């Protein structure tokens, strides 16, 4: 198990890539942006494993007005 900060909350999960975590937690990667340690992670690098202690911020685009 690893522990890391996800959008301000501590999360404990099995080791996994950013892509796996997004698909598990959000259900879709459409309209999603990810930053780790304050640096935006391009989608092409989402195969990177989340490390213990990482600070992961995920933003999703929402339509509306």
The first five atom37 places (N, CA, C, CB, O) and aatype in JSON, in Angstrom:
{
  "aatype": [20, 20, 20, 20, 20, 20, 20, 20, 20, 20, 20, 20, 20, 20, 20, 20, 20, 20, 20, 20, 20, 20, 20, 20, 20, 20, 20, 20, 20, 20, 20, 20, 20, 20, 20, 20, 20, 20, 20, 20, 20, 20, 20, 20, 20, 20, 20, 20, 20, 20, 20, 20, 20, 20, 20, 20, 20, 20, 20, 20, 20, 20, 20, 20, 20],
  "atom_mask": [
    [1, 1, 1, 1, 1],
    [1, 1, 1, 1, 1],
    [1, 1, 1, 1, 1],
    [1, 1, 1, 1, 1],
    [1, 1, 1, 1, 1],
    [1, 1, 1, 1, 1],
    [1, 1, 1, 1, 1],
    [1, 1, 1, 1, 1],
    [1, 1, 1, 1, 1],
    [1, 1, 1, 1, 1],
    [1, 1, 1, 1, 1],
    [1, 1, 1, 1, 1],
    [1, 1, 1, 1, 1],
    [1, 1, 1, 1, 1],
    [1, 1, 1, 1, 1],
    [1, 1, 1, 1, 1],
    [1, 1, 1, 1, 1],
    [1, 1, 1, 1, 1],
    [1, 1, 1, 1, 1],
    [1, 1, 1, 1, 1],
    [1, 1, 1, 1, 1],
    [1, 1, 1, 1, 1],
    [1, 1, 1, 1, 1],
    [1, 1, 1, 1, 1],
    [1, 1, 1, 1, 1],
    [1, 1, 1, 1, 1],
    [1, 1, 1, 1, 1],
    [1, 1, 1, 1, 1],
    [1, 1, 1, 1, 1],
    [1, 1, 1, 1, 1],
    [1, 1, 1, 1, 1],
    [1, 1, 1, 1, 1],
    [1, 1, 1, 1, 1],
    [1, 1, 1, 1, 1],
    [1, 1, 1, 1, 1],
    [1, 1, 1, 1, 1],
    [1, 1, 1, 1, 1],
    [1, 1, 1, 1, 1],
    [1, 1, 1, 1, 1],
    [1, 1, 1, 1, 1],
    [1, 1, 1, 1, 1],
    [1, 1, 1, 1, 1],
    [1, 1, 1, 1, 1],
    [1, 1, 1, 1, 1],
    [1, 1, 1, 1, 1],
    [1, 1, 1, 1, 1],
    [1, 1, 1, 1, 1],
    [1, 1, 1, 1, 1],
    [1, 1, 1, 1, 1],
    [1, 1, 1, 1, 1],
    [1, 1, 1, 1, 1],
    [1, 1, 1, 1, 1],
    [1, 1, 1, 1, 1],
    [1, 1, 1, 1, 1],
    [1, 1, 1, 1, 1],
    [1, 1, 1, 1, 1],
    [1, 1, 1, 1, 1],
    [1, 1, 1, 1, 1],
    [1, 1, 1, 1, 1],
    [1, 1, 1, 1, 1],
    [1, 1, 1, 1, 1],
    [1, 1, 1, 1, 1],
    [1, 1, 1, 1, 1],
    [1, 1, 1, 1, 1],
    [1, 1, 1, 1, 1]
  ],
  "atom_positions": [
    [[0.84, -1.19, 0.0], [0.0, 0.0, 0.0], [0.88, 1.25, 0.0], [-0.95, 0.0, 1.22], [1.97, 1.26, 0.57]],
    [[0.38, 2.28, -0.65], [1.06, 3.58, -0.62], [0.07, 4.63, -0.13], [1.64, 3.96, -2.02], [-1.14, 4.48, -0.28]],
    [[0.6, 5.69, 0.45], [-0.22, 6.8, 0.91], [0.25, 8.06, 0.21], [-0.15, 6.96, 2.47], [1.45, 8.33, 0.14]],
    [[-0.7, 8.84, -0.31], [-0.37, 10.1, -0.96], [-1.54, 11.06, -0.81], [-0.03, 9.88, -2.45], [-2.64, 10.66, -0.41]],
    [[-1.29, 12.31, -1.14], [-2.3, 13.36, -1.02], [-3.02, 13.5, -2.37], [-1.66, 14.71, -0.58], [-2.39, 13.74, -3.4]],
    [[-4.33, 13.34, -2.35], [-5.14, 13.48, -3.56], [-6.16, 14.57, -3.33], [-5.84, 12.13, -3.94], [-7.07, 14.42, -2.52]],
    [[-6.01, 15.68, -4.03], [-6.92, 16.83, -3.91], [-7.15, 17.22, -2.45], [-8.26, 16.52, -4.59], [-8.28, 17.49, -2.04]],
    [[-6.07, 17.24, -1.68], [-6.15, 17.71, -0.3], [-6.5, 16.65, 0.73], [-7.14, 18.77, -0.22], [-6.57, 16.96, 1.92]],
    [[-6.71, 15.41, 0.3], [-7.04, 14.33, 1.24], [-6.01, 13.22, 1.12], [-8.47, 13.78, 0.98], [-5.55, 12.9, 0.02]],
    [[-5.66, 12.63, 2.25], [-4.74, 11.5, 2.21], [-5.48, 10.25, 1.72], [-4.13, 11.25, 3.62], [-6.6, 9.95, 2.16]],
    [[-4.84, 9.54, 0.8], [-5.42, 8.34, 0.19], [-4.42, 7.2, 0.37], [-5.75, 8.57, -1.33], [-3.22, 7.39, 0.22]],
    [[-4.95, 6.03, 0.69], [-4.12, 4.84, 0.76], [-4.64, 3.86, -0.28], [-4.13, 4.2, 2.19], [-5.83, 3.55, -0.31]],
    [[-3.75, 3.38, -1.13], [-4.17, 2.5, -2.22], [-3.02, 1.58, -2.61], [-4.64, 3.33, -3.44], [-1.89, 1.75, -2.15]],
    [[-3.32, 0.63, -3.44], [-2.28, -0.23, -4.0], [-1.43, 0.62, -4.95], [-2.9, -1.46, -4.75], [-1.94, 1.57, -5.54]],
    [[-0.15, 0.3, -5.1], [0.67, 1.02, -6.07], [0.04, 0.93, -7.46], [2.12, 0.45, -6.09], [-0.39, -0.14, -7.89]],
    [[-0.02, 2.08, -8.13], [-0.62, 2.11, -9.46], [-0.17, 3.36, -10.21], [-2.15, 2.05, -9.37], [0.38, 4.29, -9.64]],
    [[-0.43, 3.34, -11.51], [-0.07, 4.49, -12.33], [-1.13, 5.59, -12.18], [0.08, 4.07, -13.82], [-2.22, 5.36, -11.67]],
    [[-0.77, 6.77, -12.64], [-1.73, 7.88, -12.63], [-2.96, 7.48, -13.44], [-1.08, 9.17, -13.21], [-4.09, 7.71, -12.99]],
    [[-2.76, 6.9, -14.61], [-3.88, 6.51, -15.47], [-4.81, 5.51, -14.78], [-3.35, 5.9, -16.77], [-6.03, 5.65, -14.84]],
    [[-4.25, 4.52, -14.12], [-5.06, 3.54, -13.41], [-5.86, 4.22, -12.3], [-4.17, 2.42, -12.82], [-7.05, 3.94, -12.13]],
    [[-5.22, 5.1, -11.55], [-5.9, 5.79, -10.46], [-7.04, 6.66, -10.98], [-4.9, 6.64, -9.66], [-8.13, 6.65, -10.4]],
    [[-6.81, 7.4, -12.05], [-7.84, 8.27, -12.63], [-9.02, 7.43, -13.09], [-7.27, 9.1, -13.8], [-10.17, 7.77, -12.81]],
    [[-8.76, 6.36, -13.79], [-9.85, 5.51, -14.27], [-10.63, 4.88, -13.13], [-9.3, 4.41, -15.18], [-11.85, 4.74, -13.21]],
    [[-9.94, 4.5, -12.05], [-10.6, 3.91, -10.89], [-11.41, 4.96, -10.12], [-9.57, 3.25, -9.97], [-12.55, 4.72, -9.74]],
    [[-10.81, 6.12, -9.9], [-11.42, 7.14, -9.04], [-12.45, 7.99, -9.77], [-10.35, 8.04, -8.47], [-13.51, 8.29, -9.22]],
    [[-12.15, 8.39, -11.03], [-13.02, 9.3, -11.78], [-13.92, 8.53, -12.75], [-12.17, 10.34, -12.54], [-15.06, 8.92, -12.99]],
    [[-13.4, 7.45, -13.3], [-14.19, 6.65, -14.23], [-13.93, 6.96, -15.69], [-15.63, 6.83, -13.96], [-14.27, 6.17, -16.57]],
    [[-13.32, 8.12, -15.95], [-13.02, 8.53, -17.32], [-11.88, 9.53, -17.27], [-14.27, 9.14, -18.03], [-11.73, 10.26, -16.29]],
    [[-11.08, 9.55, -18.33], [-10.0, 10.52, -18.37], [-10.34, 11.71, -19.27], [-8.72, 9.86, -18.84], [-9.49, 12.56, -19.52]],
    [[-11.56, 11.75, -19.75], [-11.98, 12.85, -20.64], [-12.15, 14.14, -19.83], [-13.31, 12.48, -21.36], [-12.84, 14.16, -18.81]],
    [[-11.52, 15.2, -20.3], [-11.63, 16.49, -19.63], [-10.91, 16.56, -18.3], [-13.06, 16.82, -19.42], [-11.27, 17.36, -17.44]],
    [[-9.88, 15.72, -18.13], [-9.16, 15.64, -16.86], [-7.74, 16.18, -17.03], [-9.13, 14.18, -16.34], [-7.07, 15.89, -18.02]],
    [[-7.29, 16.96, -16.05], [-5.91, 17.42, -15.99], [-5.32, 16.96, -14.66], [-5.81, 18.98, -16.15], [-6.0, 16.97, -13.63]],
    [[-4.05, 16.57, -14.69], [-3.39, 16.05, -13.49], [-2.1, 16.83, -13.24], [-3.09, 14.53, -13.64], [-1.33, 17.11, -14.16]],
    [[-1.87, 17.17, -11.98], [-0.61, 17.75, -11.56], [-0.06, 16.93, -10.4], [-0.78, 19.26, -11.15], [-0.82, 16.5, -9.53]],
    [[1.23, 16.71, -10.4], [1.89, 16.02, -9.29], [2.97, 16.96, -8.76], [2.52, 14.63, -9.75], [3.87, 17.38, -9.48]],
    [[2.84, 17.28, -7.5], [3.77, 18.22, -6.89], [3.71, 19.6, -7.51], [5.17, 17.69, -6.99], [4.7, 20.33, -7.52]],
    [[2.54, 19.96, -8.04], [2.35, 21.27, -8.63], [2.73, 21.37, -10.1], [3.12, 22.27, -7.88], [2.53, 22.41, -10.71]],
    [[3.28, 20.3, -10.67], [3.68, 20.3, -12.08], [2.68, 19.47, -12.89], [5.12, 19.73, -12.24], [2.38, 18.33, -12.55]],
    [[2.17, 20.08, -13.96], [1.22, 19.37, -14.82], [1.9, 18.16, -15.44], [0.66, 20.32, -15.93], [3.04, 18.23, -15.91]],
    [[1.18, 17.04, -15.44], [1.69, 15.81, -16.02], [0.96, 15.58, -17.35], [1.5, 14.58, -15.05], [-0.25, 15.36, -17.35]],
    [[1.68, 15.65, -18.48], [1.03, 15.4, -19.77], [0.44, 13.99, -19.81], [2.04, 15.58, -20.93], [0.98, 13.06, -19.21]],
    [[-0.66, 13.86, -20.52], [-1.33, 12.56, -20.63], [-0.37, 11.47, -21.11], [-2.53, 12.66, -21.59], [-0.51, 10.31, -20.72]],
    [[0.59, 11.83, -21.93], [1.55, 10.84, -22.45], [2.43, 10.26, -21.34], [2.44, 11.49, -23.52], [3.12, 9.26, -21.55]],
    [[2.42, 10.89, -20.15], [3.23, 10.4, -19.03], [2.4, 9.83, -17.9], [4.09, 11.52, -18.5], [2.91, 9.6, -16.8]],
    [[1.12, 9.59, -18.14], [0.25, 9.05, -17.11], [0.55, 7.61, -16.75], [-1.18, 9.16, -17.54], [-0.04, 7.07, -15.82]],
    [[1.47, 6.97, -17.48], [1.86, 5.61, -17.11], [2.83, 5.63, -15.92], [2.51, 4.89, -18.32], [3.2, 4.57, -15.41]],
    [[3.23, 6.84, -15.49], [4.11, 7.01, -14.33], [3.4, 6.55, -13.07], [4.55, 8.49, -14.19], [2.24, 6.87, -12.86]],
    [[4.1, 5.78, -12.24], [3.52, 5.32, -10.98], [3.44, 6.46, -9.97], [4.35, 4.15, -10.41], [4.35, 7.28, -9.88]],
    [[2.36, 6.49, -9.23], [2.23, 7.42, -8.11], [3.14, 6.92, -7.0], [0.74, 7.54, -7.61], [3.16, 5.73, -6.69]],
    [[3.9, 7.83, -6.41], [4.87, 7.48, -5.38], [4.32, 7.84, -3.99], [6.21, 8.19, -5.64], [3.53, 8.78, -3.86]],
    [[4.74, 7.1, -2.97], [4.33, 7.46, -1.61], [4.7, 8.91, -1.32], [4.98, 6.52, -0.57], [5.81, 9.35, -1.62]],
    [[3.76, 9.65, -0.74], [4.01, 11.04, -0.4], [3.74, 12.04, -1.51], [5.4, 11.19, 0.05], [3.8, 13.25, -1.28]],
    [[3.44, 11.56, -2.74], [3.12, 12.47, -3.83], [1.92, 13.34, -3.47], [2.84, 11.69, -5.13], [1.06, 12.93, -2.69]],
    [[1.87, 14.53, -4.04], [0.71, 15.41, -3.93], [0.1, 15.46, -5.32], [1.1, 16.86, -3.39], [0.65, 16.09, -6.23]],
    [[-1.04, 14.79, -5.49], [-1.7, 14.65, -6.78], [-2.96, 15.52, -6.78], [-2.04, 13.16, -7.07], [-3.85, 15.36, -5.94]],
    [[-3.03, 16.44, -7.73], [-4.21, 17.28, -7.9], [-4.85, 16.95, -9.24], [-3.85, 18.79, -7.82], [-4.17, 16.92, -10.26]],
    [[-6.16, 16.71, -9.23], [-6.89, 16.38, -10.44], [-8.0, 17.38, -10.62], [-7.44, 14.94, -10.39], [-8.79, 17.64, -9.7]],
    [[-8.07, 17.95, -11.8], [-9.12, 18.89, -12.17], [-9.93, 18.3, -13.3], [-8.54, 20.26, -12.56], [-9.37, 17.69, -14.22]],
    [[-11.24, 18.47, -13.25], [-12.09, 18.01, -14.33], [-12.85, 19.19, -14.91], [-13.06, 16.91, -13.83], [-13.32, 20.06, -14.18]],
    [[-12.97, 19.21, -16.22], [-13.71, 20.26, -16.91], [-15.21, 19.96, -16.75], [-13.3, 20.35, -18.43], [-15.65, 18.82, -16.88]],
    [[-15.98, 21.03, -16.48], [-17.42, 20.88, -16.29], [-18.11, 21.93, -17.14], [-17.82, 21.01, -14.79], [-17.74, 23.11, -17.12]],
    [[-19.12, 21.5, -17.89], [-19.89, 22.44, -18.68], [-20.99, 23.05, -17.85], [-20.47, 21.76, -19.92], [-21.46, 22.44, -16.89]],
    [[-21.38, 24.22, -18.2], [-22.47, 24.85, -17.48], [-22.34, 26.36, -17.57], [-22.49, 24.4, -16.03], [-21.43, 26.88, -18.21]],
    [[-23.23, 27.02, -16.94], [-23.14, 28.45, -17.05], [-23.96, 29.15, -16.09], [-23.48, 28.89, -18.36], [-23.98, 30.38, -16.06]]
  ]
}
